[in-house]
Amino acid sequence: MIIKKILFTLTIILLACSGLWAQIDFFKEDLQFELNENFFTVTGDYYFRNTSDHDIKATLFYPIPRDSILGSYDSANVRGPSQQKDSPITVMKEKGFFFNVEVGEKGTACYRVSYRQQLLGNKATYIFTTTNTWGKPLEEAAFQLTFPKNIRIDSLSIIPDSLQENINAYTVFWTEKHFMPGKNLVILFHEEEIKDISQIEFRDKNTFLYARITPLLIPGIAAGYVIRHNKLGVGLIDYIITANFHYYSGYHESYGLSLVTEHFKNWQAKGFFYRLNVGLEYGDFFEFLEESGPQKMKFLPNITGGIGYSFSNNNSSSARISVEIGWTSFLARINLEFLF
């Protein structure tokens, strides 16, 4: 019986959305989340555009997640444009509710939806992935989460862009363009007084394996371990410990260890970063000012700095390219780096 109800609900959602895709766009949302130890409150403005030459009336389903630690919801309310006096909500279900949408010819309409959900454990969830049933990304999406200072966020499935501190609470913000969510917002938390804003960590993954290929200038490879640390208002730092091997036939062969830091301005570890490398290499080094060729085995410092660009994949992996120069037997390196 439960499976039949779920299939029936999903069928209604798909039929409703498939009939609207060609004529109505869901193109923008502005969401406000409030979290405390007992409740998760959602207030959202959802924007629809009618691309047809006639008025559109449709019924949509608004899903609310339920499981053993996500309790029942209450205070559900939908407010449409000012000319609509009746409540758009038509049917209430355990896992969501149906509401009517009306958008005039070639017009737009904003519907404000709100509800409060009881939390039976240390998790809150908001369903984003149903946006995909519209077949196109949102042009704009902005959302924010406010939580009191007696709650510590253990992880957020979507890393925020910025944070604001108030007297008794923190608020984190997200701003997205062309937003096609691949996952829901999942918040894990526990009660703990937070006094130092810089120590808040949101990530569910802060350690990575590391590999580096140096295909140009002095060829080499490296492998190591990454510890990620993000400080609010400062950005993000990856601390990397690596074992290195460099080889250039007839001129150079060395082994070494390095401590590398890569500094980002944002929490997603995307975009440009600057890189500092401190290490020690042991090997036979070609002396450019000498004509005698390779020298005896010896130690030389490996101290470089540089810049790079990172392509991140939802905090789970990344590929990077970087260039570094400095006091080293190599003079310069171009690196391909991988975190996973």
C-alpha positions as CSV (number, residue, x, y, z in Angstrom):
1,M,0.0,0.0,0.0
2,I,2.8,2.4,0.9
3,I,4.6,1.7,-2.3
4,K,1.5,2.3,-4.3
5,K,0.9,5.7,-2.7
6,I,4.5,6.7,-3.4
7,L,4.2,5.6,-7.1
8,F,0.9,7.4,-7.4
9,T,2.4,10.7,-6.0
10,L,5.4,10.5,-8.2
11,T,3.2,9.8,-11.3
12,I,1.2,13.0,-10.5
13,I,4.4,15.0,-10.1
14,L,5.8,13.8,-13.4
15,L,2.5,14.3,-15.3
16,A,2.0,17.7,-13.9
17,C,5.5,18.9,-14.7
18,S,5.7,17.2,-18.1
19,G,2.5,19.1,-19.2
20,L,3.9,22.4,-18.1
21,W,7.5,22.3,-19.3
22,A,6.7,23.8,-22.7
23,Q,4.6,26.6,-21.3
24,I,5.7,27.5,-17.8
25,D,9.2,28.0,-16.4
26,F,10.2,27.6,-12.8
27,F,13.1,30.0,-13.1
28,K,14.1,31.4,-9.7
29,E,13.9,30.7,-6.0
30,D,14.8,32.6,-2.8
31,L,14.9,30.4,0.3
32,Q,15.3,31.1,4.1
33,F,16.0,28.2,6.5
34,E,16.0,28.5,10.2
35,L,17.4,25.7,12.4
36,N,17.2,25.0,16.1
37,E,17.5,21.9,18.2
38,N,13.8,21.0,17.7
39,F,12.6,22.4,14.4
40,F,13.6,23.2,10.9
41,T,11.6,26.1,9.3
42,V,11.5,26.8,5.6
43,T,10.3,29.9,3.9
44,G,10.7,30.1,0.1
45,D,9.8,32.4,-2.7
46,Y,9.3,30.5,-6.0
47,Y,9.1,32.3,-9.3
48,F,7.2,31.0,-12.3
49,R,7.0,32.4,-15.9
50,N,4.3,31.8,-18.4
51,T,5.7,31.6,-21.9
52,S,2.3,30.9,-23.6
53,D,-0.4,33.2,-25.0
54,H,-3.0,32.1,-22.5
55,D,-3.4,32.0,-18.7
56,I,-2.2,28.8,-17.0
57,K,-3.6,27.1,-14.0
58,A,-1.8,24.1,-12.6
59,T,-1.5,22.0,-9.5
60,L,2.0,21.2,-8.2
61,F,3.2,18.9,-5.4
62,Y,5.6,20.3,-2.7
63,P,7.6,17.4,-1.2
64,I,8.8,17.3,2.4
65,P,11.3,14.7,3.4
66,R,10.3,12.1,6.1
67,D,12.3,9.4,7.8
68,S,13.0,8.1,11.3
69,I,14.6,11.4,12.5
70,L,12.7,13.8,10.3
71,G,9.3,14.2,11.9
72,S,6.0,15.6,10.9
73,Y,5.5,19.1,9.5
74,D,3.0,21.8,10.5
75,S,2.3,25.5,9.8
76,A,2.2,24.8,6.1
77,N,1.2,27.9,4.2
78,V,1.2,29.1,0.6
79,R,0.6,32.7,-0.4
80,G,0.2,33.5,-4.1
81,P,-0.1,36.9,-5.9
82,S,-2.1,39.6,-4.1
83,Q,-5.2,39.1,-6.4
84,Q,-5.6,35.5,-5.2
85,K,-7.5,35.5,-1.9
86,D,-8.1,31.8,-1.3
87,S,-5.3,29.5,0.0
88,P,-3.7,27.7,-3.0
89,I,-3.2,24.5,-0.9
90,T,-5.6,21.8,-2.0
91,V,-4.5,18.5,-0.4
92,M,-2.2,17.8,2.6
93,K,-0.2,14.5,2.7
94,E,2.3,13.1,5.1
95,K,5.2,13.8,2.7
96,G,4.0,17.1,1.3
97,F,1.1,19.0,-0.1
98,F,-0.5,20.0,-3.4
99,F,-1.1,23.7,-4.2
100,N,-2.5,25.6,-7.2
101,V,-0.4,27.9,-9.4
102,E,-1.9,30.6,-11.7
103,V,0.2,32.6,-14.1
104,G,-1.2,35.0,-16.5
105,E,-0.5,35.2,-20.2
106,K,3.2,36.1,-20.8
107,G,3.5,37.0,-17.1
108,T,5.3,35.9,-14.0
109,A,4.1,35.0,-10.5
110,C,5.8,34.5,-7.2
111,Y,4.4,32.0,-4.6
112,R,5.7,32.1,-1.0
113,V,5.7,28.6,0.6
114,S,6.5,28.0,4.3
115,Y,6.4,25.1,6.8
116,R,7.9,23.9,10.0
117,Q,9.2,20.4,10.5
118,Q,9.9,18.6,13.8
119,L,13.4,17.2,14.2
120,L,13.8,13.9,16.0
121,G,17.5,13.7,15.7
122,N,20.5,15.8,14.6
123,K,19.7,16.1,10.9
124,A,17.6,18.5,8.8
125,T,16.9,18.1,5.0
126,Y,15.5,20.2,2.2
127,I,14.6,18.6,-1.1
128,F,16.3,20.3,-4.0
129,T,16.5,17.6,-6.6
130,T,12.8,17.9,-7.7
131,T,13.9,21.0,-9.6
132,N,15.4,18.5,-12.1
133,T,11.9,17.4,-13.2
134,W,11.4,20.8,-14.9
135,G,14.1,19.9,-17.3
136,K,16.3,23.0,-17.0
137,P,18.4,24.8,-14.4
138,L,17.2,27.7,-12.4
139,E,18.4,31.0,-13.7
140,E,19.0,32.2,-10.1
141,A,18.9,30.6,-6.7
142,A,19.7,32.2,-3.4
143,F,19.3,30.6,0.0
144,Q,20.4,31.1,3.6
145,L,20.5,29.2,6.8
146,T,20.2,30.8,10.3
147,F,21.1,28.9,13.4
148,P,21.7,29.9,17.0
149,K,25.2,29.9,18.6
150,N,24.4,26.9,20.8
151,I,24.3,24.7,17.7
152,R,27.4,23.5,15.9
153,I,27.0,22.5,12.3
154,D,28.9,19.3,11.6
155,S,28.5,19.2,7.9
156,L,26.5,20.8,5.0
157,S,26.0,18.8,1.8
158,I,26.3,22.1,-0.2
159,I,29.2,24.3,0.9
160,P,28.1,28.0,1.5
161,D,29.6,31.1,0.0
162,S,29.8,33.4,3.1
163,L,28.7,33.8,6.7
164,Q,27.4,36.6,8.9
165,E,27.6,36.7,12.6
166,N,24.7,38.3,14.7
167,I,24.3,38.7,18.4
168,N,22.8,35.3,19.1
169,A,23.1,33.5,15.7
170,Y,25.0,32.8,12.6
171,T,23.7,33.0,9.0
172,V,25.3,31.3,6.1
173,F,24.5,32.2,2.5
174,W,24.5,30.6,-1.0
175,T,24.1,32.3,-4.3
176,E,23.9,30.1,-7.5
177,K,23.5,30.9,-11.2
178,H,22.2,28.3,-13.6
179,F,21.4,26.0,-10.7
180,M,20.6,22.4,-11.4
181,P,21.0,20.7,-8.0
182,G,22.5,17.2,-8.0
183,K,21.7,16.6,-4.3
184,N,19.5,17.8,-1.5
185,L,20.6,20.1,1.3
186,V,21.5,17.9,4.3
187,I,22.5,19.5,7.6
188,L,24.1,17.5,10.3
189,F,24.5,19.3,13.7
190,H,24.7,18.9,17.5
191,E,24.2,21.2,20.4
192,E,27.5,22.9,21.4
193,E,28.1,26.5,22.3
194,I,30.2,28.2,19.5
195,K,32.3,31.2,20.6
196,D,35.0,31.4,18.0
197,I,33.5,31.9,14.5
198,S,36.7,31.0,12.8
199,Q,36.6,27.4,14.1
200,I,33.3,26.4,12.4
201,E,33.7,23.6,10.0
202,F,31.0,22.6,7.5
203,R,32.5,19.9,5.4
204,D,31.7,16.2,5.5
205,K,35.1,15.5,4.0
206,N,38.3,17.1,5.1
207,T,41.0,14.6,4.1
208,F,42.1,13.5,0.6
209,L,44.7,11.4,-1.1
210,Y,47.0,13.4,-3.3
211,A,48.8,12.7,-6.6
212,R,50.9,15.0,-8.7
213,I,52.4,14.7,-12.2
214,T,55.1,17.2,-13.4
215,P,55.1,16.6,-17.2
216,L,57.1,19.8,-18.2
217,L,60.4,21.3,-17.3
218,I,61.7,18.7,-14.8
219,P,59.6,15.5,-15.1
220,G,58.4,14.0,-11.8
221,I,55.7,12.4,-9.8
222,A,54.5,12.8,-6.2
223,A,52.0,11.1,-3.9
224,G,50.7,12.2,-0.5
225,Y,47.9,13.1,1.9
226,V,45.8,16.3,2.2
227,I,44.2,17.8,5.3
228,R,41.7,20.5,4.5
229,H,41.0,23.4,6.9
230,N,38.5,26.3,6.2
231,K,38.3,29.3,8.3
232,L,35.2,31.6,8.0
233,G,36.1,35.0,6.5
234,V,39.6,33.8,5.6
235,G,39.1,31.1,3.0
236,L,40.4,27.5,2.7
237,I,43.8,25.9,3.1
238,D,44.9,22.5,1.9
239,Y,47.9,21.1,3.8
240,I,49.7,18.5,1.7
241,I,52.4,16.1,2.7
242,T,54.1,14.5,-0.3
243,A,56.9,12.1,-1.2
244,N,58.5,13.3,-4.5
245,F,60.5,11.7,-7.3
246,H,62.1,13.7,-10.1
247,Y,64.1,12.3,-13.1
248,Y,65.6,13.9,-16.1
249,S,67.6,11.4,-18.1
250,G,71.4,12.0,-17.9
251,Y,71.1,15.1,-15.8
252,H,69.0,14.7,-12.7
253,E,67.5,12.1,-10.3
254,S,66.2,12.9,-6.8
255,Y,63.9,11.9,-4.0
256,G,62.4,14.1,-1.4
257,L,59.7,15.1,1.0
258,S,57.6,18.3,0.9
259,L,55.1,20.2,2.9
260,V,52.8,22.1,0.6
261,T,50.0,24.6,1.4
262,E,47.5,25.7,-1.2
263,H,45.4,28.8,-0.3
264,F,41.9,29.5,-1.6
265,K,39.7,32.6,-1.0
266,N,36.5,30.5,-1.2
267,W,35.2,27.5,0.7
268,Q,34.6,25.4,-2.4
269,A,38.3,25.0,-3.2
270,K,37.5,26.2,-6.8
271,G,39.3,28.7,-9.0
272,F,42.6,30.4,-8.5
273,F,44.9,29.6,-5.5
274,Y,48.4,30.3,-4.5
275,R,50.9,27.6,-3.5
276,L,53.8,27.4,-1.1
277,N,56.2,24.4,-1.1
278,V,58.9,23.7,1.5
279,G,60.9,20.5,1.2
280,L,64.2,18.7,0.9
281,E,65.5,16.7,-2.1
282,Y,68.3,14.1,-2.2
283,G,70.0,13.1,-5.4
284,D,72.5,13.9,-8.1
285,F,71.9,17.3,-9.4
286,F,73.1,18.8,-12.7
287,E,74.9,22.1,-12.1
288,F,74.1,24.5,-14.9
289,L,77.3,26.5,-14.4
290,E,79.5,23.4,-14.4
291,E,80.5,21.4,-17.5
292,S,81.3,18.2,-15.6
293,G,77.7,17.0,-15.9
294,P,75.9,15.2,-13.0
295,Q,77.4,15.7,-9.5
296,K,77.6,13.5,-6.4
297,M,74.5,12.7,-4.4
298,K,73.7,15.4,-2.0
299,F,70.8,17.3,-0.3
300,L,69.3,20.5,-1.6
301,P,66.4,22.6,-0.4
302,N,63.2,22.7,-2.4
303,I,61.5,25.9,-1.7
304,T,59.0,27.3,-4.2
305,G,55.9,29.5,-4.6
306,G,53.4,29.7,-7.3
307,I,49.8,30.0,-8.5
308,G,47.3,27.6,-9.9
309,Y,43.7,26.9,-10.8
310,S,41.4,24.2,-9.4
311,F,38.4,22.4,-10.8
312,S,36.5,21.0,-7.9
313,N,33.7,18.4,-7.8
314,N,31.4,18.8,-4.9
315,N,34.1,18.7,-2.2
316,S,34.8,15.0,-3.2
317,S,37.7,15.4,-5.7
318,S,39.5,18.0,-7.8
319,A,41.9,18.4,-10.6
320,R,44.4,21.3,-10.6
321,I,47.1,22.9,-12.7
322,S,49.8,25.0,-11.1
323,V,53.1,26.7,-11.9
324,E,55.8,27.3,-9.3
325,I,59.3,28.9,-9.2
326,G,61.8,29.3,-6.4
327,W,65.0,28.2,-4.7
328,T,65.3,24.6,-6.0
329,S,67.4,22.6,-8.3
330,F,64.5,22.6,-10.7
331,L,64.1,26.4,-10.9
332,A,60.5,26.0,-12.1
333,R,57.8,23.3,-12.4
334,I,54.4,23.0,-14.1
335,N,52.2,20.5,-12.2
336,L,49.0,18.5,-12.7
337,E,47.5,17.8,-9.3
338,F,44.7,15.4,-8.3
339,L,42.8,15.1,-5.0
340,F,40.4,12.2,-4.4
